[in-house]
Amino acid sequence: MTAQLVIDGTSEGDRERAHAFIDAVFAANGTVDVAAGAAQGAGEGGWAERKELAPDELRQLLRQLADGEIGRPLNPGERTMLLGIAERSPQPLDYDANRALLGTGAKFGNVSSGLARRFWNRGYELPYKEGAGGYVMEEAVAAVVREVVAPEVV
């Protein structure tokens, strides 16, 4: 498979296009028109139509993800990133601080994309949003993440 991803020069736009491309690749059962999917992103029937999880729903999903009940268990980088965003809540976790938190062994883009796939491929919104300067979580969501993920961080 080969592909060309056109970037627009903004970190938010480029990140969204990269996530859309990765989503398409992992969801594909044959050929996929990535440009059409990316164009659909904000429209009816597009990838942007994902369910927001209430704290109790998020708790259940995170437990299933953490335990490996659905898919591979959350890896240390994913756990660290989720917990780092939760601990900073309600302030955003700066992208550079997130990279530093992950250390030299984990690549920020891989961890970020991996988490996005875990939620988006199941039809759910991420438990964090892109805010001014970094990723941010609502306090109720952060409490759930700390409850479920924190005991597992090594």
Wavefront OBJ file of the C-alpha trace (Angstrom):
o trace
v 0.000 0.000 0.000
v 1.254 3.461 -0.821
v -0.288 6.781 0.015
v 0.422 10.444 -0.074
v -0.849 12.573 2.766
v -1.201 16.252 1.918
v -0.432 18.476 4.877
v -1.720 21.974 5.389
v 1.108 23.268 7.580
v -0.873 23.632 10.792
v -0.265 21.191 13.641
v -4.007 20.744 14.268
v -4.895 20.210 10.603
v -1.938 17.929 9.937
v -2.626 15.868 13.065
v -6.310 15.484 12.121
v -5.435 14.351 8.594
v -2.835 11.889 9.896
v -5.336 10.443 12.385
v -7.988 10.181 9.663
v -5.521 8.372 7.411
v -4.494 5.936 10.152
v -8.152 5.318 11.002
v -8.869 4.530 7.369
v -5.938 2.145 7.061
v -6.877 0.189 10.179
v -10.581 0.118 9.355
v -10.078 -0.873 5.724
v -11.373 -4.143 4.356
v -10.196 -3.539 0.835
v -9.561 -0.157 -0.709
v -10.372 3.109 0.960
v -10.732 6.579 -0.500
v -8.929 8.437 2.280
v -9.548 11.848 0.738
v -13.303 11.192 0.669
v -13.230 9.952 4.249
v -11.267 12.957 5.427
v -13.660 15.254 3.584
v -16.555 13.495 5.334
v -14.922 13.974 8.731
v -17.173 16.747 9.943
v -20.251 15.802 7.978
v -23.117 13.391 8.289
v -21.913 9.796 8.237
v -18.296 10.897 8.685
v -15.726 9.772 11.206
v -16.486 12.778 13.402
v -19.786 11.232 14.508
v -18.537 9.443 17.577
v -20.235 8.915 20.905
v -19.151 10.999 23.883
v -18.704 8.658 26.827
v -20.231 9.546 30.193
v -17.829 8.971 33.108
v -19.368 5.562 33.990
v -19.195 4.426 30.357
v -15.598 5.619 30.139
v -14.752 3.745 33.367
v -16.066 0.502 31.869
v -14.274 0.974 28.538
v -10.985 1.974 30.187
v -11.091 -1.102 32.419
v -11.648 -3.303 29.369
v -8.788 -1.582 27.537
v -6.467 -1.638 30.548
v -7.074 -5.343 31.196
v -6.824 -6.333 27.549
v -10.388 -7.611 27.593
v -10.881 -5.873 24.248
v -7.705 -5.807 22.188
v -4.197 -5.561 23.525
v -3.865 -4.044 27.020
v -2.969 -0.374 27.188
v 0.790 -0.071 26.826
v 2.950 1.958 29.246
v 3.103 4.942 26.869
v -0.689 5.074 26.492
v -1.142 4.775 30.252
v 1.443 7.491 30.899
v -0.116 9.858 28.366
v -3.668 9.388 29.680
v -2.536 9.799 33.267
v -0.385 12.834 32.436
v -3.337 14.608 30.813
v -5.605 13.626 33.728
v -3.157 14.858 36.358
v -2.856 18.248 34.620
v -6.643 18.645 34.421
v -8.274 21.069 34.006
v -5.153 22.711 32.545
v -3.864 21.411 29.195
v -0.819 19.154 29.067
v 1.558 20.894 26.671
v 2.647 18.755 23.710
v 6.342 19.168 24.560
v 5.675 18.263 28.207
v 3.769 15.206 26.957
v 6.745 14.192 24.803
v 9.088 14.619 27.781
v 6.731 12.623 30.010
v 6.786 9.731 27.544
v 10.578 9.702 27.531
v 12.936 8.699 24.774
v 11.568 5.169 24.323
v 8.075 6.171 23.175
v 7.224 8.250 20.159
v 4.562 10.866 20.885
v 2.857 10.392 17.500
v 2.672 6.618 17.900
v 1.180 6.849 21.397
v -1.275 9.570 20.380
v -2.355 7.687 17.249
v -2.637 4.408 19.152
v -4.980 5.940 21.704
v -7.029 7.582 18.967
v -7.467 4.236 17.169
v -8.507 2.491 20.392
v -11.391 4.930 20.855
v -12.292 6.001 17.319
v -12.382 2.479 15.854
v -14.960 1.606 18.521
v -17.054 4.686 17.686
v -16.115 6.791 20.735
v -14.708 10.263 21.190
v -11.344 10.535 22.896
v -11.496 11.245 26.635
v -9.386 14.352 25.994
v -9.563 17.236 23.561
v -7.030 19.405 21.837
v -7.025 22.680 23.704
v -4.942 25.796 23.376
v -1.413 24.507 23.886
v -2.058 20.823 24.465
v -4.425 18.024 25.381
v -7.038 18.725 28.045
v -9.600 16.632 29.974
v -12.734 17.540 31.857
v -12.286 17.038 35.598
v -14.922 14.261 35.874
v -13.191 12.365 33.058
v -9.783 12.948 34.637
v -11.016 11.451 37.914
v -12.077 8.278 36.073
v -8.744 8.048 34.241
v -6.801 8.453 37.497
v -8.973 5.811 39.174
v -8.595 3.206 36.420
v -5.182 3.926 34.916
v -3.075 5.178 37.857
v -2.835 1.842 39.705
v -1.466 0.263 36.526
v 1.321 2.741 35.765
v 4.739 1.247 36.424
l 1 2 3 4 5 6 7 8 9 10 11 12 13 14 15 16 17 18 19 20 21 22 23 24 25 26 27 28 29 30 31 32 33 34 35 36 37 38 39 40 41 42 43 44 45 46 47 48 49 50 51 52 53 54 55 56 57 58 59 60 61 62 63 64 65 66 67 68 69 70 71 72 73 74 75 76 77 78 79 80 81 82 83 84 85 86 87 88 89 90 91 92 93 94 95 96 97 98 99 100 101 102 103 104 105 106 107 108 109 110 111 112 113 114 115 116 117 118 119 120 121 122 123 124 125 126 127 128 129 130 131 132 133 134 135 136 137 138 139 140 141 142 143 144 145 146 147 148 149 150 151 152 153 154
